[in-house]
Amino acid sequence: MRLLLVVLLAAPAVAAPRDLPFTWTSRTAAAGEDQLEAWITPRIARTDDFLQLDTRLAWTHGVARTIESQLSMDFDFQRTDKRDGVDPKVTSLWRFTTWRANTPFAVGGIARVSLGFDQLQVEGRLLADLTVGRVLLALNVSGEQSAFWNGRTGVDTRLEESFAVKFALSPNAGFALELRARSSWQRREYQGTAAYAGPALTWTHPAFWVTLGAYAQVAADKAQADRPLAEPQELRDNERFVLRLAFGAVTRK
């Protein structure tokens, strides 16, 4: 194990398309490059018995110098005392950046469409990141709209803001702090806002990358009907803890 860590830290650095586990950056895959990517995201304690695992298996392709596409199968497994179920979706995601020059600041965006058996999700996300020496600053602002059918109902509108600071410990290893706020509405009725904070670690290699992060809910603004309750967290559309392990391997350069 010690030898493996030495090899990883000594290997030449590459720009991983997933610089952080939750916050996106504008660094797209190189033109013609293919990657296989997998995520697993446990969501813990929306209620005492709640556990959800969001999983993603994706193929990412560098379409051009500043554009990448991603096609994935997403399976969300949810378990409570009253319900067990799986929610499969097919997702098409496109990420772009405005330029790929040797400049410290860049902006970009993401467009995502996810289709399931009884729902359609559409998301737009704006990205901005700044690199100053060994420090990477990243900011995301996104909006998501959902449509349901076959009798399904749920939160149909979400707004999310996230900010991350990442410090390069070595050419291959990085440590980050991520902050996120997520607000939701159902049929224009406010469901609440949750604020999260947590650490992240990232390792990169010419052939693969790995990133691991964790969020804990640290503040909340609850819906009007929930404000008399003693519970400090906002738990209608959010959970107390969120983890994510993501990794990818380059299959063609």
ROKOL-614109 format. One record per residue (C-alpha): x, y, z; residue in one letter. Coordinates in Angstrom, 3 decimals. Example, Ala and Ser with C-alpha at 12.3 -4.5 7.8 and 13.67 -1.06 7.14 Angstrom:
<dodrens>
DODREN; u; v; w; residu
DODREN; 12.300; -4.500; 7.800; A
DODREN; 13.670; -1.060; 7.140; S
</dodrens>
This chain:
<dodrens>
DODREN; u; v; w; residu
DODREN; 0.000; 0.000; 0.000; M
DODREN; 2.811; 2.402; 0.881; R
DODREN; 4.530; 1.626; -2.423; L
DODREN; 1.293; 2.331; -4.332; L
DODREN; 0.950; 5.748; -2.700; L
DODREN; 4.541; 6.616; -3.612; V
DODREN; 3.890; 5.658; -7.231; V
DODREN; 0.699; 7.742; -7.383; L
DODREN; 2.329; 10.830; -5.911; L
DODREN; 5.360; 10.569; -8.169; A
DODREN; 3.436; 10.037; -11.424; A
DODREN; 2.973; 12.928; -13.852; P
DODREN; -0.091; 15.055; -13.154; A
DODREN; -3.131; 15.259; -15.393; V
DODREN; -6.200; 17.517; -15.337; A
DODREN; -9.007; 15.240; -14.145; A
DODREN; -12.448; 16.135; -15.512; P
DODREN; -13.829; 15.640; -11.984; R
DODREN; -11.675; 17.936; -9.879; D
DODREN; -14.142; 17.741; -6.966; L
DODREN; -16.807; 15.247; -5.909; P
DODREN; -19.789; 17.631; -5.836; F
DODREN; -18.744; 20.946; -7.407; T
DODREN; -18.118; 20.913; -11.156; W
DODREN; -15.318; 22.838; -12.851; T
DODREN; -15.019; 23.955; -16.484; S
DODREN; -12.136; 21.562; -17.237; R
DODREN; -13.540; 19.287; -19.935; T
DODREN; -12.012; 16.099; -21.312; A
DODREN; -9.539; 16.554; -24.157; A
DODREN; -10.840; 16.248; -27.712; A
DODREN; -11.124; 12.585; -28.676; G
DODREN; -10.567; 11.320; -25.132; E
DODREN; -12.912; 8.679; -23.680; D
DODREN; -13.420; 7.854; -20.024; Q
DODREN; -15.473; 5.407; -18.019; L
DODREN; -16.786; 6.995; -14.835; E
DODREN; -18.696; 5.707; -11.810; A
DODREN; -20.279; 7.455; -8.816; W
DODREN; -21.845; 6.203; -5.626; I
DODREN; -23.586; 8.744; -3.395; T
DODREN; -25.072; 7.628; -0.044; P
DODREN; -27.708; 10.010; 1.352; R
DODREN; -28.249; 9.372; 5.041; I
DODREN; -30.945; 10.258; 7.608; A
DODREN; -33.694; 12.264; 5.975; R
DODREN; -35.657; 10.328; 8.573; T
DODREN; -34.195; 7.965; 11.156; D
DODREN; -34.732; 4.971; 8.856; D
DODREN; -33.852; 6.700; 5.564; F
DODREN; -31.001; 5.610; 3.296; L
DODREN; -30.636; 6.348; -0.400; Q
DODREN; -27.801; 5.294; -2.713; L
DODREN; -27.484; 7.284; -5.934; D
DODREN; -25.296; 5.428; -8.434; T
DODREN; -24.049; 6.406; -11.874; R
DODREN; -22.150; 4.509; -14.555; L
DODREN; -21.115; 6.870; -17.344; A
DODREN; -19.171; 7.112; -20.561; W
DODREN; -17.580; 10.509; -21.191; T
DODREN; -16.279; 11.650; -24.583; H
DODREN; -14.302; 14.766; -25.473; G
DODREN; -16.275; 16.077; -28.447; V
DODREN; -14.046; 19.077; -29.110; A
DODREN; -11.377; 21.100; -27.367; R
DODREN; -13.964; 22.833; -25.158; T
DODREN; -16.930; 20.406; -25.194; I
DODREN; -17.552; 16.991; -23.666; E
DODREN; -20.583; 14.731; -23.618; S
DODREN; -21.565; 12.158; -21.018; Q
DODREN; -24.115; 9.358; -21.317; L
DODREN; -24.966; 7.478; -18.143; S
DODREN; -27.273; 5.012; -16.470; M
DODREN; -28.378; 6.237; -13.041; D
DODREN; -29.914; 3.975; -10.397; F
DODREN; -31.196; 5.522; -7.154; D
DODREN; -31.869; 2.897; -4.467; F
DODREN; -34.019; 4.047; -1.527; Q
DODREN; -34.827; 2.203; 1.685; R
DODREN; -37.048; 3.135; 4.617; T
DODREN; -39.080; 1.080; 7.090; D
DODREN; -42.106; 1.556; 4.820; K
DODREN; -40.589; 1.401; 1.343; R
DODREN; -37.830; -0.179; -0.715; D
DODREN; -37.382; 0.815; -4.322; G
DODREN; -35.106; 1.666; -7.218; V
DODREN; -35.446; 4.637; -9.544; D
DODREN; -33.570; 4.111; -12.858; P
DODREN; -32.834; 6.964; -15.269; K
DODREN; -30.912; 7.540; -18.472; V
DODREN; -28.938; 10.803; -18.431; T
DODREN; -27.407; 12.855; -21.215; S
DODREN; -25.034; 15.564; -19.989; L
DODREN; -23.035; 18.140; -21.951; W
DODREN; -20.300; 20.293; -20.423; R
DODREN; -18.564; 23.178; -22.149; F
DODREN; -15.998; 25.827; -21.339; T
DODREN; -15.486; 29.185; -23.012; T
DODREN; -11.789; 28.714; -23.688; W
DODREN; -8.898; 26.331; -23.047; R
DODREN; -6.000; 28.762; -22.941; A
DODREN; -3.362; 29.111; -20.230; N
DODREN; -5.437; 31.587; -18.245; T
DODREN; -6.214; 31.267; -14.521; P
DODREN; -9.944; 32.068; -14.892; F
DODREN; -12.553; 30.206; -16.935; A
DODREN; -16.328; 29.957; -17.149; V
DODREN; -18.514; 27.257; -18.609; G
DODREN; -21.782; 25.438; -18.274; G
DODREN; -23.611; 22.119; -18.078; I
DODREN; -26.866; 21.005; -19.682; A
DODREN; -28.410; 17.785; -18.371; R
DODREN; -31.515; 15.776; -19.280; V
DODREN; -32.515; 12.687; -17.228; S
DODREN; -35.406; 10.436; -18.240; L
DODREN; -36.962; 7.810; -15.968; G
DODREN; -40.067; 5.642; -16.090; F
DODREN; -42.245; 8.343; -14.547; D
DODREN; -40.207; 11.567; -14.530; Q
DODREN; -38.158; 13.930; -16.671; L
DODREN; -35.460; 16.201; -15.197; Q
DODREN; -33.830; 19.132; -16.987; V
DODREN; -30.907; 21.020; -15.418; E
DODREN; -28.820; 24.015; -16.409; G
DODREN; -25.636; 24.827; -14.475; R
DODREN; -23.241; 27.772; -14.740; L
DODREN; -19.590; 27.176; -13.825; L
DODREN; -16.712; 29.492; -12.935; A
DODREN; -13.275; 28.606; -11.617; D
DODREN; -10.063; 30.410; -10.813; L
DODREN; -6.608; 28.895; -10.268; T
DODREN; -4.095; 30.853; -8.206; V
DODREN; -0.877; 28.925; -7.685; G
DODREN; -1.799; 25.689; -5.894; R
DODREN; -5.342; 26.859; -5.055; V
DODREN; -8.436; 26.175; -7.192; L
DODREN; -11.640; 28.143; -6.521; L
DODREN; -14.860; 26.870; -8.129; A
DODREN; -18.409; 28.272; -8.137; L
DODREN; -21.608; 26.612; -9.452; N
DODREN; -25.153; 27.946; -9.797; V
DODREN; -27.824; 25.578; -11.101; S
DODREN; -31.550; 25.218; -11.638; G
DODREN; -33.443; 21.941; -12.101; E
DODREN; -37.016; 21.390; -13.291; Q
DODREN; -38.855; 18.053; -13.104; S
DODREN; -42.051; 16.753; -14.698; A
DODREN; -43.920; 13.673; -13.413; F
DODREN; -46.570; 11.295; -14.765; W
DODREN; -48.172; 7.887; -13.976; N
DODREN; -49.434; 9.288; -10.693; G
DODREN; -46.031; 10.268; -9.340; R
DODREN; -45.627; 13.570; -7.466; T
DODREN; -42.692; 15.277; -5.784; G
DODREN; -40.387; 18.264; -5.677; V
DODREN; -40.422; 19.761; -9.169; D
DODREN; -38.071; 22.767; -8.856; T
DODREN; -34.631; 23.019; -7.272; R
DODREN; -32.031; 25.770; -7.108; L
DODREN; -28.487; 24.999; -5.977; E
DODREN; -25.344; 27.021; -5.312; E
DODREN; -21.991; 25.484; -4.448; S
DODREN; -18.506; 26.822; -3.792; F
DODREN; -15.249; 24.918; -3.344; A
DODREN; -11.654; 25.702; -2.412; V
DODREN; -9.120; 23.054; -3.390; K
DODREN; -5.440; 23.037; -2.393; F
DODREN; -2.911; 20.935; -4.308; A
DODREN; -0.934; 18.955; -1.760; L
DODREN; 1.235; 17.514; -4.554; S
DODREN; 0.997; 17.262; -8.356; P
DODREN; -1.436; 14.365; -7.880; N
DODREN; -3.170; 14.838; -4.514; A
DODREN; -5.531; 17.586; -3.430; G
DODREN; -7.621; 18.543; -0.399; F
DODREN; -10.778; 20.659; -0.657; A
DODREN; -13.587; 22.240; 1.329; L
DODREN; -16.984; 22.396; -0.369; E
DODREN; -20.060; 24.434; 0.574; L
DODREN; -23.537; 23.937; -0.896; R
DODREN; -27.035; 25.383; -0.501; A
DODREN; -30.098; 23.713; -2.046; R
DODREN; -33.635; 25.143; -2.171; S
DODREN; -36.732; 23.330; -3.403; S
DODREN; -40.343; 23.937; -4.389; W
DODREN; -43.303; 21.640; -5.071; Q
DODREN; -46.057; 23.160; -7.188; R
DODREN; -44.616; 26.597; -6.339; R
DODREN; -44.830; 25.848; -2.603; E
DODREN; -41.523; 26.459; -0.827; Y
DODREN; -40.111; 23.274; 0.737; Q
DODREN; -37.026; 24.746; 2.412; G
DODREN; -33.307; 25.387; 1.972; T
DODREN; -30.457; 23.298; 3.371; A
DODREN; -26.836; 24.457; 3.693; A
DODREN; -24.037; 21.884; 3.663; Y
DODREN; -20.283; 21.894; 4.260; A
DODREN; -17.641; 19.203; 4.128; G
DODREN; -14.146; 18.075; 3.074; P
DODREN; -12.954; 16.286; -0.048; A
DODREN; -9.857; 14.442; -1.277; L
DODREN; -8.754; 13.921; -4.892; T
DODREN; -6.032; 11.755; -6.473; W
DODREN; -5.114; 11.953; -10.167; T
DODREN; -3.004; 9.724; -12.395; H
DODREN; -2.408; 9.643; -16.183; P
DODREN; -4.745; 6.640; -16.445; A
DODREN; -7.365; 7.258; -13.735; F
DODREN; -8.657; 9.584; -11.020; W
DODREN; -10.490; 9.172; -7.691; V
DODREN; -12.316; 11.718; -5.565; T
DODREN; -14.072; 11.310; -2.208; L
DODREN; -16.180; 13.908; -0.412; G
DODREN; -18.657; 14.304; 2.436; A
DODREN; -21.290; 16.899; 3.309; Y
DODREN; -23.061; 17.531; 6.602; A
DODREN; -26.112; 19.784; 6.897; Q
DODREN; -25.024; 22.776; 8.971; V
DODREN; -27.927; 25.229; 8.592; A
DODREN; -31.446; 25.376; 7.202; A
DODREN; -34.371; 27.599; 6.347; D
DODREN; -37.529; 25.524; 6.662; K
DODREN; -40.936; 25.822; 5.051; A
DODREN; -43.413; 27.940; 6.968; Q
DODREN; -45.319; 24.906; 8.261; A
DODREN; -42.120; 23.312; 9.594; D
DODREN; -40.685; 26.309; 11.443; R
DODREN; -42.420; 25.572; 14.798; P
DODREN; -40.766; 22.116; 14.868; L
DODREN; -37.709; 21.604; 17.064; A
DODREN; -35.788; 19.744; 14.324; E
DODREN; -32.897; 22.062; 13.305; P
DODREN; -32.385; 20.483; 9.861; Q
DODREN; -34.485; 20.890; 6.747; E
DODREN; -35.485; 17.319; 5.879; L
DODREN; -38.326; 17.489; 3.367; R
DODREN; -36.004; 17.339; 0.362; D
DODREN; -32.632; 17.022; 2.074; N
DODREN; -30.782; 14.672; 4.414; E
DODREN; -28.363; 15.164; 7.278; R
DODREN; -25.324; 13.641; 5.532; F
DODREN; -24.257; 13.124; 1.922; V
DODREN; -21.156; 11.182; 0.820; L
DODREN; -19.757; 10.659; -2.670; R
DODREN; -17.070; 8.398; -4.086; L
DODREN; -16.381; 8.980; -7.771; A
DODREN; -13.690; 7.475; -9.963; F
DODREN; -12.869; 7.342; -13.645; G
DODREN; -10.453; 5.635; -16.017; A
DODREN; -9.203; 6.902; -19.368; V
DODREN; -9.984; 4.333; -22.071; T
DODREN; -8.760; 6.313; -25.100; R
DODREN; -6.664; 9.446; -25.593; K
</dodrens>
